[in-house]
Structure formats: C-alpha cells, structure tokens
C-alpha cells in the first residue's frame, strides 16, 4: 500500500453527503423535463447511442458521462425510488422526472467536482488497476518474495503489466525508487486533496498489506459507497490530468497509455466519418456499411456535435445553415418534438443536425 511504500501522510475526511443523488438531481434538472428517468442511467453508464451522446453535449453533461459504466439498473432504480420517497423527485405517468423544491435545495448543495467522464469514459480504472498491480509486484520484489496472488484478476491487466515489466529493470532498486518518486511527486503536485490521496492509497495492496474494499472505506469514512467511488474517480482524473500535462512521469505516462479518449467519436461513427472524408455520399455509406439509415444519421449527428466546423449544408438545399441555427436558438428547448412544432417542414434528422451545431449550452455538468 502506498501509505507504507511511499510514507504519504493521510487522514480520513469527516463530512458526509449524498453526492451520487445530488449528481442525479443535477442531471435531471439539466434535462429540463425533456427526457425520461432512464436517460440519466444511460448517461452515467456511458451508453454509446446517438441519443445519449447528443444529450451529453446538448445539456452540458460531459463530466458525468460514463461515471459508472457498471451501474446496474436495479441499483439505479433503488436510488431513484428512495429519492422519490424522500420527496426530492417526482415522476409522472410518462416517466418524466421533475425536481421538487426540496430536491432543488439538495441539488444546489452539490460540491464542486473535478470530473471528466467524456475524456476518460471509465478507462481511469484501467490505469488504476495497472498501477495497483505494479505497486503490488514491486513491493513483493523489494521484500524478496517472487510468488503472490495478484490483486487484479483481470487477465488483460495481468498481461499488460507482465509485458511492461519484461522491458524494465524492475528488480533493481533504482527502478523502484523512480516509481516511488513519480507517484509521490504526482500526488503532491496534482490538484488532489487529502481525501483523494487517502482513497487512492487505501485501495492499494502491497507486501503484507491488503487494500481496503469499497465497503470498508465507506464504513470507515461514514460515507455512502457510491460517494466514495465518485471521490475516488475524481482523484484518479486529477492524477491523470497531472500526468498528461507534464513529461516528468515516464513510468506513470506508460501506465496511462490509451486511457484518454482522444477521438471523441464512437468507433462506429469513426468508420462512417472515414468513408465520408473519402468522398462517399450518405446513401453510399449506408449501403457500404449495411446499417440502418437511422444509425448512419446518428453518426452524422455525432460528427457534427464534435466538430462545429463540420459542413452540413448538403442536407439543407438552398438554405443558410447559420440562419437556421440562429432561429433554433430562440427556442428554449432541446426536445425534438417541441422543435418540430416550430419547424414542421424539417425532418427530425435535420433538426438533430441543427441542434448539434447550436452550441448554446454550457458544457459543464455542474452549476
């Protein structure tokens, strides 16, 4: 564990809050009664559908995207049920959620968070798992123990670390010292706070020391398990931001390889974009990829959303796209049905393209 291996002083923080519920309230508030209660679930899970991707950008929710990739529907529904019982939330017969006055007060107590789910998309845990297994390995090597049960059971993580160590003099004291120094410097230099460092270090295992489970951490901190996980993810995001901002972390930089999502497009949308850039028409791309027209439409919306300079004029004959976007800005809604009432001559696909270009939504998940 880092507290032993790196001698980092920590103390457990004492404030107790319901951060996950406040984040959920914030998402519902931003969706402005234009999406069902299922929409926040898909967003938190990081669903790669065209609708969810567009909602992330249109409603300014990039920070919370893919915050909980493994969140089960049963756990989500349980949280929502409790929020309704506490009268923070109401849900109508169409499954549209609305904040109550009490719920809005709770939402406004949401602490400032430094998250970037859109950039990391759950991959921060791959980085931590690599770091965790490397820490465990080096601590056992330092103790002269060659055999141990890996703390990470994922074969991909084990294989990655084995491949990495084959190229490194990991049995040397100099390498271990460099690793220790990088971690200490990174945790100290980044904008992580004491409780971030606590959570990161207490989750690590080493020779003779077993890392805390989420339940153990939550009990010791008197926090909700999901809140502990949110703060942990926040800490890892801050650490990764520090690593990517400098060149002084050669070991940690390698551990963070392929963790950041540099291509904002989903894999399928990237293939469509590649064909379009090669000169193929919408119809030709649909035929080549043998996908539904609606799926290719999703890809074009995604391409437009992630590139404001993307030219969509070919979908609007004899009309000035910029003027249409300005007209759209005067409608305070992101709901397609509402927009269709104001612009009945346009298809839903055309409206989605214009909405992707509108760009008048604050791209920050938290007030």
C-alpha positions in Angstrom: 0.0 0.0 0.0 1.2 3.5 -0.8 0.8 4.6 2.8 3.6 2.0 3.6 5.5 2.1 0.4 5.6 5.8 0.0 5.0 7.1 3.5 2.3 9.5 2.5 0.6 11.1 5.4 -3.2 10.8 5.3 -6.2 11.4 7.5 -9.8 10.3 6.8 -12.2 13.1 6.0 -15.3 13.5 8.1 -18.0 15.3 6.1 -20.9 13.1 5.0 -23.0 13.8 1.9 -25.1 12.1 -0.8 -23.1 13.1 -3.8 -24.5 10.5 -6.2 -28.1 11.6 -5.5 -27.1 15.2 -5.9 -25.4 14.4 -9.3 -28.6 12.6 -10.3 -30.7 15.6 -9.3 -28.4 17.8 -11.3 -28.7 15.7 -14.4 -32.5 15.6 -14.1 -32.5 19.4 -13.7 -30.4 19.9 -16.8 -32.6 17.6 -18.8 -35.3 20.1 -18.1 -38.3 17.7 -18.3 -37.4 16.6 -21.8 -36.1 13.1 -21.1 -37.4 10.1 -19.1 -35.9 8.9 -15.9 -34.0 6.3 -17.9 -31.9 9.0 -19.6 -29.6 9.7 -16.6 -29.0 6.0 -16.2 -27.8 5.6 -19.8 -25.6 8.7 -19.4 -24.0 7.5 -16.2 -23.3 4.1 -17.8 -21.8 5.8 -20.8 -24.2 4.3 -23.4 -22.9 5.0 -26.9 -26.2 5.5 -28.6 -26.8 8.6 -30.7 -29.4 10.0 -28.4 -27.3 9.7 -25.3 -24.2 11.1 -27.0 -26.2 14.1 -28.2 -27.8 14.6 -24.8 -24.3 14.7 -23.2 -23.3 17.7 -25.4 -26.7 19.4 -25.7 -27.4 19.5 -22.0 -23.8 20.1 -20.9 -23.2 16.8 -19.1 -19.8 15.8 -20.3 -18.4 15.5 -16.7 -20.8 12.8 -15.6 -20.8 10.7 -18.8 -19.7 7.1 -18.2 -19.1 7.9 -14.5 -20.5 4.4 -13.6 -20.0 2.0 -16.5 -21.1 -1.0 -14.4 -24.0 0.6 -12.7 -26.9 -1.9 -12.6 -30.4 -0.9 -13.4 -31.6 -2.5 -10.2 -29.2 -0.3 -8.1 -30.2 2.8 -10.1 -33.9 2.2 -9.7 -33.4 1.7 -6.0 -31.7 5.1 -5.7 -34.4 6.7 -7.7 -37.1 5.1 -5.5 -35.5 6.4 -2.4 -35.3 9.9 -3.9 -39.0 9.8 -4.7 -39.8 8.6 -1.1 -37.7 11.5 0.3 -39.7 13.8 -1.9 -36.7 15.1 -3.8 -38.1 13.9 -7.1 -41.5 13.3 -8.7 -42.0 11.1 -11.8 -45.1 11.5 -13.9 -47.1 8.8 -15.9 -44.8 9.4 -18.9 -41.7 8.6 -16.7 -40.6 12.3 -16.9 -38.8 13.3 -13.6 -39.1 16.7 -12.0 -37.2 18.1 -9.0 -39.3 19.2 -6.0 -38.3 22.3 -4.1 -36.5 20.1 -1.5 -34.8 18.3 -4.4 -33.6 21.5 -5.9 -32.2 22.6 -2.5 -30.3 19.3 -2.3 -29.0 19.7 -5.9 -27.7 23.2 -5.0 -25.6 21.6 -2.2 -23.7 19.5 -4.7 -20.0 20.2 -4.1 -17.7 21.3 -6.9 -16.3 18.2 -8.6 -13.4 17.8 -11.0 -14.6 15.1 -13.3 -14.2 14.5 -17.0 -16.1 11.4 -17.8 -16.3 12.3 -21.5 -12.5 12.3 -21.7 -11.8 9.1 -19.7 -15.0 7.1 -20.2 -14.4 4.6 -17.5 -10.8 4.0 -18.6 -9.4 5.6 -15.4 -10.0 2.3 -13.7 -7.7 0.5 -16.2 -5.0 3.0 -15.3 -5.5 2.4 -11.6 -5.6 -1.4 -12.0 -2.3 -1.3 -13.8 -0.9 1.0 -11.1 -2.3 -1.3 -8.4 -0.7 -4.5 -9.8 2.6 -2.8 -10.4 2.7 -1.5 -6.9 1.9 -5.0 -5.5 4.6 -6.5 -7.7 7.3 -4.1 -6.9 6.6 -4.3 -3.1 6.9 -8.1 -3.2 10.1 -7.8 -5.3 11.5 -5.4 -2.7 10.6 -7.9 0.1 12.3 -10.8 -1.8 9.0 -12.5 -2.5 8.6 -13.8 -6.0 5.2 -15.5 -5.6 2.0 -13.8 -4.7 -1.7 -13.8 -5.6 -2.3 -10.9 -8.0 -4.7 -8.3 -6.6 -6.0 -7.8 -10.1 -7.8 -10.8 -11.5 -8.4 -9.3 -15.0 -6.2 -11.3 -17.4 -5.8 -8.2 -19.6 -4.4 -6.2 -16.8 -2.1 -9.0 -15.7 -0.9 -9.5 -19.3 -0.3 -5.7 -19.7 1.8 -5.5 -16.6 3.8 -8.6 -17.4 4.6 -7.2 -20.9 5.5 -3.9 -19.4 7.9 -5.4 -16.8 9.7 -7.5 -19.4 11.1 -4.3 -20.8 12.0 -2.8 -17.5 14.7 -3.5 -14.9 12.0 -3.9 -12.3 14.2 -5.9 -9.9 16.6 -3.0 -9.5 16.3 -0.6 -6.6 16.8 2.3 -8.9 13.7 1.5 -10.9 11.6 1.1 -7.7 12.9 4.4 -6.3 12.0 6.1 -9.6 8.5 4.6 -9.4 8.1 5.7 -5.8 9.3 9.2 -6.6 7.0 9.7 -9.5 3.9 8.6 -7.6 4.8 10.9 -4.6 5.5 13.8 -6.8 2.4 13.3 -8.9 0.1 13.1 -5.9 1.7 16.1 -4.3 1.9 18.2 -7.5 -1.6 17.5 -8.8 -4.7 19.2 -7.5 -5.7 16.2 -5.5 -6.8 16.9 -1.9 -6.1 14.9 1.2 -9.2 12.7 0.9 -8.3 11.9 -2.8 -4.9 10.7 -1.7 -6.4 8.7 1.1 -8.8 6.9 -1.1 -6.2 6.1 -3.7 -3.6 4.9 -1.2 -6.1 2.9 0.9 -7.3 1.0 -2.2 -3.7 -0.3 -2.9 -2.2 -3.6 -1.8 1.4 -4.4 -1.1 3.6 -7.0 0.6 1.8 -8.0 3.8 -0.9 -5.4 3.3 -4.4 -5.7 1.7 -6.1 -2.8 0.2 -9.5 -1.7 1.6 -12.7 -2.7 -0.2 -15.2 -0.1 -1.2 -17.4 -1.2 1.7 -14.6 -1.0 4.2 -13.7 2.5 3.1 -17.4 3.6 3.2 -17.8 2.3 6.7 -14.5 3.9 8.0 -15.4 7.2 6.4 -19.1 7.1 7.3 -19.9 7.7 3.6 -22.2 6.1 1.0 -20.2 3.6 -1.1 -21.1 5.3 -4.4 -20.0 8.6 -3.0 -16.6 7.1 -2.0 -16.3 5.8 -5.6 -17.1 9.2 -7.1 -14.5 10.9 -5.0 -12.0 8.1 -5.9 -12.7 8.6 -9.6 -12.3 12.3 -9.2 -8.9 11.7 -7.6 -7.8 9.5 -10.5 -9.0 12.0 -13.0 -6.9 14.7 -11.3 -3.8 12.4 -11.2 -4.2 11.6 -14.9 -4.6 15.3 -15.7 -1.3 15.9 -13.9 0.4 13.0 -15.8 -0.8 14.2 -19.2 0.2 17.8 -18.5 3.9 17.1 -17.9 6.8 15.0 -19.2 8.4 14.2 -15.8 6.5 11.0 -15.3 7.9 8.4 -17.7 6.7 5.4 -15.7 3.2 6.8 -15.0 2.9 8.0 -18.6 3.3 4.5 -19.8 0.7 3.2 -17.3 -1.7 5.8 -18.7 -1.2 4.9 -22.3 -4.5 4.7 -24.2 -6.5 5.8 -21.2 -7.6 9.1 -22.6 -10.2 9.2 -25.4 -8.5 11.4 -27.9 -11.1 10.5 -30.6 -14.4 11.9 -29.4 -16.3 9.8 -31.9 -17.5 6.3 -31.1 -15.8 3.5 -33.0 -18.7 3.0 -35.4 -19.1 6.7 -36.1 -15.4 6.9 -36.8 -15.8 4.4 -39.6 -18.6 6.4 -41.1 -16.6 9.6 -40.8 -13.6 7.9 -42.6 -15.8 6.9 -45.5 -17.4 10.4 -45.7 -14.0 12.0 -45.7 -13.0 9.8 -48.6 -15.9 11.3 -50.6 -18.7 8.7 -50.2 -22.2 10.0 -50.0 -24.7 9.4 -47.2 -26.5 6.8 -49.3 -23.3 5.1 -50.4 -22.1 4.9 -46.7 -25.4 3.3 -45.7 -25.0 0.7 -48.5 -21.3 0.0 -47.7 -21.8 -0.4 -44.0 -25.1 -2.2 -44.3 -26.5 -0.3 -41.3 -29.9 1.3 -40.8 -30.4 4.8 -42.1 -31.1 5.9 -38.5 -27.8 4.6 -37.3 -25.9 6.5 -40.0 -27.9 9.6 -39.1 -26.7 9.1 -35.5 -23.1 9.1 -36.8 -23.5 12.3 -38.7 -25.1 14.0 -35.7 -22.2 12.8 -33.6 -19.7 14.1 -36.2 -21.5 17.5 -36.2 -21.6 17.7 -32.5 -17.9 17.0 -32.1 -16.8 19.3 -34.9 -18.5 22.7 -35.0 -16.9 23.4 -38.4 -18.4 20.2 -39.9 -20.3 21.2 -43.1 -23.9 20.0 -43.0 -25.1 22.3 -45.8 -25.6 19.3 -48.2 -28.6 18.3 -46.0 -30.3 21.7 -46.4 -30.9 22.7 -50.0 -30.9 26.4 -50.8 -30.9 27.4 -47.2 -28.3 29.1 -45.0 -27.4 26.8 -42.1 -26.2 29.6 -39.9 -29.6 31.4 -40.1 -31.4 28.2 -39.2 -29.2 27.7 -36.2 -29.9 31.2 -35.0 -33.6 30.6 -35.4 -33.3 27.4 -33.4 -31.5 29.3 -30.6 -34.7 31.2 -30.0 -36.5 28.1 -28.9 -35.5 27.3 -25.3 -35.8 23.5 -25.7 -33.7 20.5 -26.8 -36.8 18.3 -27.2 -37.2 17.3 -30.8 -41.0 17.1 -30.6 -41.1 20.7 -29.4 -38.7 21.9 -32.1 -40.7 20.0 -34.8 -43.7 22.1 -33.8 -41.8 25.3 -34.6 -40.1 23.9 -37.7 -42.6 21.4 -39.2 -41.0 21.3 -42.6 -37.7 19.9 -41.4 -37.1 16.2 -40.7 -36.0 15.1 -37.2 -32.6 14.3 -38.7 -32.2 17.9 -39.9 -33.3 19.2 -36.5 -30.8 17.0 -34.8 -28.0 18.3 -37.0 -29.0 21.9 -36.3 -29.3 21.1 -32.6 -25.8 19.6 -32.6 -24.5 22.9 -34.1 -26.5 25.2 -31.8 -23.7 25.2 -29.2 -25.5 27.5 -26.7 -25.5 25.0 -23.8 -22.9 25.4 -21.0 -20.6 22.4 -21.5 -20.1 21.9 -17.8 -22.0 19.2 -15.9 -22.3 21.1 -12.6 -23.7 24.5 -11.8 
